[in-house]
Amino acid sequence: MTTTAHTSTRSQVGSGSDFADLRRRIEYAGLLRRRPGYYAIRGAFVLAGFVTGWWLFVAIGDSWWTLLAAAALALVFGQAALLAHDVAHRQVFPTRRPSELGGRLLGNLGIGMSYGWWQDKHTRHHANPNHEELDPDVSPDLLVWSTAQARSARGPARLVGRYQGWLFFPLLALEAFNLHVSSVRAVLRPGLRGRRLEAGLLAVHAVLYLSLVFTVLSPVTAVAFVLVHQALLGVYLGCSFAPNHKGMPTTTGGPEPDFLRKQVLTSRNVRGGRLTDVALGGLNYQIEHHLFPSMPCANLPFARPIVREFCRERGVTYEETGLVESYRIALRHLHDVGAPLRG
């Protein structure tokens, strides 16, 4: 059974905690109010992007220029995934039923990713960010995230981990394929809420996508289109999520810090202008997002100075850097923790 990615922070902290004090400031500023107009416009742009991208694909036809359409659609699919992320956190709809419907239409039908599977995974990440035993995003798989994981790595992780700092971005090209495979596995296992509906929507997506691509394009061009589209989508999604926690402290067992510190000290904000906000879907305000996951992403920039000042008052480190620097930190961390495998 999946759980919702909407985290009720009220239930995690006492009324006299630091977080409760911060929340009162945020509520006083009105930043937890929903933004239906914003999401209506954003949803319309994503839909228009889908229509325009596939129109461009058909208009170009069977030509190697169709790879331009593949790149454009990778951006559109990535924006749909970021919007599904906001839906999962109930930033768009306040209740479960419309959130699940919207998430499945965007995730399963729109981009071929199981909304329920991803929602469950992402919920566990929010509950215990960068916790090596509890956060699935830092569980050792092909990559290792700490020297302890490196020392115990086996199989492919032991080989990849040696050079993972260099391989990170090339491996992101496989991330979209990994999401599709993981989604299929999820709907084949019992326990996923709405499993049959999710499986049906995934099947419809696959049939429509592959039928259109292989009808319009010759087999060789069609395969190239799929590979480029999915590879660029994986890179885009990976580049949207990687700056937020990679290279920040990880934890294992032991006593946990309070809610505010657990979220702030494991997260990093990324500075940038309006283009960065749009490209990363508001995930560049990761600290504020982790503290208030149901806050509409359009409100996160206004919450940032409040949270930053509050952290300064309480002596809590508030990590913020530029986009390029955030990737450099993440890559350096990956290279450093892989050192035991190179010894």
N, C-alpha and C positions, 0 to 999 in steps of 0.2 A: 504494500500500500504506500503510495507516495504521500509526502507531506508538502505543504505549501511553502513556497519561497518567501512568502510574506512573513516577516519575523516580528512578533509582538514584543517589542522592547519593553513595554510596560511590565510584562510578566517576568522579566529577567533582572530587574533592578528594584531596590527599595526606594521609598519615597524620599529618603534623605541622602541618596547616593549622589556622587558627582554627576552621573549621567542624568539623574532626575533634575538636577539644577540646570544642566544644559538644555534638557528637553523643554523646560519651562520658558527659557529664552527663545527657543525655536518656535514654540507654540505662540508666544506673544508676538513674534514677527509674522505669524500667519503662514509659515512656510510648509506646514503639513497639509494645507488645503489642496484639493485635487485641481488639476488643470485640464478640464475636458476639452476646451477650445484648442489648447496647444496640441493635445494628442489627436484631435480630429484633423488638424492641419498636417501633423506629422504622418498620420496614417494615410492621408490622401496623397502625400508626396511619395510614400513608399509604394502605394498602389499605382500611381502614375509612373513611377520608375519601372515597375514590373511590366506595365503595358508598353512603355516606350522601349525598354530593353529588348523585349521579344519582338516588337515591331521592327526594330533595327536589325535584329537577327534575321527575320524573314526577308526584309528589304535587301539586305546584302546578299543573301542566298548562298549558293555553294561556291564560296571563295575563301581564300585564306584570310581575307579581310574580316571574316566572321569572328576571328579571334579578338577583334576590338569589341564586338558585342559580348563576347565571353568575359572580357575584363569589366565592361560596364555592368553586366549582370552580376558579377561577383560583388561589386559594390552594393548593388540593390539587395542581393540576398543577405549581405552582411548587415545592412540597415534593417532588414526585416528581422534578423536574429536579435539585434539590439532592441528593437521594439518589443519582440517577444519577451526579452529579459525584463523590461519594464512592466509588461502585462503580468508576468509571473510574480512580481513583487507587489502586485495590486496597486501600482501607481496609477493605473488607468481606470480600472473598475474596482469598487470597494468589496465585492463579494466573490466567492469562489466560482460560481457557475459561469458568469460571463467571462471571467478571467480564464477559465479552462477552455471555453469555446474560442476566445480570441487567440489564446496561446497555441491551440491545436491547429487553427487555420493558418496562423503565421508559421509555426514550427513544422508540423507534420505535413500539411498540404503545401505550404509556401516554399519551404526550403529542404524538406525531407529529413527533418530532425525530430525525434520523439520529444514532445513537450514535457510529458510526465517523467520520462527518464532524466532529462536535463534538470527539471525542476527539483527533483529529489536530490540529485547530486549537488546542485547549487545551494540548496537549503543547508546541507551538511557543511558546505564550505563557509557559509555565513555564520553558522553557529560556532565554528571553531577554525577561524582563518589561520592558515599556516601551521596548524597542529599536525605533526607528522603521522599520528595514528588516526586522527579523526577527520582531517580535511582531505577529501579525495583529490583535490587539485595539487597536493604535494605528496601524494602516494607514489612510491617508486614504481615506475613502469619501464619505459625506454630511458627516461631521464631520472636522475637522482637529485635531491634537493638539499642534502646535507652530507657531511663527511661520514656520519654514522650510516646513512643509507648507502653511500658509496662502498664502505667496507663490507657491507653484507650483500652487495649486489651480486646477482647471478644471471647467467644467460645473456641475452641481448643487451640488457641494461649495463652489464659489466663492460661490454665492448663499446657501446655508444657513450657511456658515461665518461670514458677517457677523453673524448673529444667533443663533449656535448656543447661546450661554449661555441665551437665552430659549426656544429651541426644544427643548432637550435632553429635558425631561420629556414634552412632547407627542410627540416622535419615538419615545420608548420605547413608546408605545402601538402602534407598528408593528413592534416587535422580534419578537414571537411570529410574526407573518406572515412576517417576514424569515427566521426560523429554519425555518419550513415550506418556503419557497421554496428556501433554500439546501440543505435536506435533499434535496428532490426533484432538484435539480441534481446533487448529489453522487452519488446512486444511479444517475443516468443516465450518469455518466462512468465509464469503466473505471478500475480501480486500487483501488477501495475494497474492503477485506476483507469477505467475506460480502455482497457488493453485492445479490445476488438475494434473500437472506433479508431484508436491510434494506428493500429495495423492497417485498417482500411484506408485511412488518409495517406499513410506512407506509400501504400501500393498505388493509389491514384496519382500521387506526385511522381513516382517512378515511371509509371506508364505514360503519363502526359509528357514528362520531360524527355524521356528517351524516344518516344514516338515522334515528337516534334523535331528533335535534333536529327534523328536518323532518317526522317522523311525529307527534310529540307536539304541535308548535306549528304555528300558521298560518304561511304564508310570510313575512309581514312580521315577526312576532314572532321567528321562527326566525333571520332575518337579524340582527335586533337582538341576540338572544342570542349568536350567534357573534361579532359585532363587539365586544360588551361583554366577553365571556369572553376573547377573544384579546387585546384591548387591555389589560385588567387584568393578564393573565398577562405580557404584555410589560413593563408597568410594574413588576410585582413582580420579575421576573428582572433587569431593568435596575437597579432599586434595590438588589438583593442584590449585584451585581457592581461597580456604579459607585463605591462609597466606597473600594474597595480600592487602586486605582492612579491614578485620575484626579486630576490635580493634583500628582502626584509627579514627580520628575525623569525625563526621557526621555533616551535615549542614541542616538548614531549612530556607527557605525564606530569606529575608534580602539581603543586597548588597553582591555580589559575589566577591571573589578575582580575580586577573587576571588569565589568562589561565595557566601560568606556576605554580603558587602557588596552584590553584585549583587541578591540577593534582598531583603535588609532595606531598602536605601536606596530601592528603587522601590515598596515596599509600605507600607500604612498599616493599623493596627489601628483598630477602632471599639469604643469603650467602651460597655458596656450590661449589663443584667441577663440573667436567664434568658430573658425574652421576646425580647430581641435575639438571643441565641444560637440560639433556635428559628427565629425569622423569617428569619435570614440563614444558617441551616444551618451555623454555625461559620465562615463566611467572614469574620466580623468579627475573627477571629484570623488575618489574612492573612499576617502576617510569619511566624508559626509554621508555617502551612500551606505557604508557599512554601519554607521551609527543610526541612520534613519532610512532603512531600505524601502519603505513605502512612500518616501517623499518623491514627488514628481521630479524627474531629472532637470526640468526647467527651473526648479527652485534651488538646486544644489549650488549654483554660483553665488546666490544670495546668502546661503547658509554658511559658506566657506569663511567669511571674515568673522562670523559669530563663533564658529567652532575653533578657529585658529586663535582668537583672543582668549577664549575659555581655556584652551590647552596651555596657552602661555601663563595664565593666572594660576593654573594648577600644576605647572611644571611638568607637563606631559609633552614629550617630543612630537612635533608635528612635521612630518616628512613631506617635502614638496620639491620637485625638480622639473627640468624641461623634458620634452619627449625624447629627444635623442639621448640625453644623459640617462634617462630611465632605462633605455635599452642597453646602454653601455654598462650600467650597474648590474642589470639582470644577467648579461652575458659574462661579465667578470665573475659574478657569484657562481654561475654554473661551471665555469672553468675552474674556479678555486675549489669547489666542493668535490670535483672529480679528481683532485690530486691523488688521493689514495689509490686510485685505479691506474695511475700512470707511474706509480713507484716501482 
